[in-house]
Amino acid sequence: MMKRLFLFLAITSFLGLTGCLRNGSDTIALPFGKIPDGVIPEPIKEQFMNHMPIYEGITPPVVTGEYLCKPDELVYTSDNQFNVGYVFAPCYFAFMNQTASGMATFREKQASLVGDASEVYIVGSGTNFSAYYISHETHYDDNNAVEATVTRSNVLSGTLTPNGIRNYYLAFIVLDKYDPNNIIMDVNEYRIFKDGDGVAERYDWRTSKNLQEIQETLPSFTDAKPITK
């Protein structure tokens, strides 16, 4: 009950802001040039900012492109399921169709997980940026059947360079899930990740002929055994 109340308060706090971001049935008010304070509950946002930058500004860089976060290293987790420094399977992600107003779309793949966001709100200035988006993700089992679905609120930050995103960080909080086998972290739990070598490099993963082969050799996102660095 408390978790449902916590989520309700986080969502209803959006209503006093201006602008909007829609993703399916999700409608979230957005201020101009910053990630809205109410999108991430303030105590959690403060926790995020203890471990990562969150940029503001109305002149973000154009981040359209495909990237690879490897090693995908855990910086912080609220549920203590994994130790800090745990390395997850490489995460492939893409920003697409960024407009002059800083809106874009998003897609990701990480082992047995695929996800997307139909609207991403990008803020920042110079080469520094933060992207806020609600992602809808699907986890598949070894037989390629749907095992779980998750809705997350995400903040991704970094500095754009010719080689990729330097000082890449991703923080998210779980908003909702369908998870009959309880393989996903609970609603309102949150995690922060970084690229362990400092740069999420550019990588043409959506058209790579080797992507399927690469992914077949990766442990699943929910594998309980750490990947050797």
Buried (B, 14 or more C-beta within 10 A) or exposed (E): EEEEEBBEEBBEBBEEBEEEBEBEEBEBBBBEBBBBBBBBBEEBBEBBBEBBBBBBBEEBBBBBBBBBBBBBBBBBBBEEBBEEEBBBBBBBBBBBEBEEEBBBBBBBBBBBBBBBBBBBBBBBBEBBBBBBBBBBBBBBEEEEEEBBBBBBBBBBBBBBBEEBBBBBBBBBBBBEBEBEEEBBBEBBBBBBBBBBEEBBBBBEBEEBEEBEEBBEEBBBBBEEEBBEE
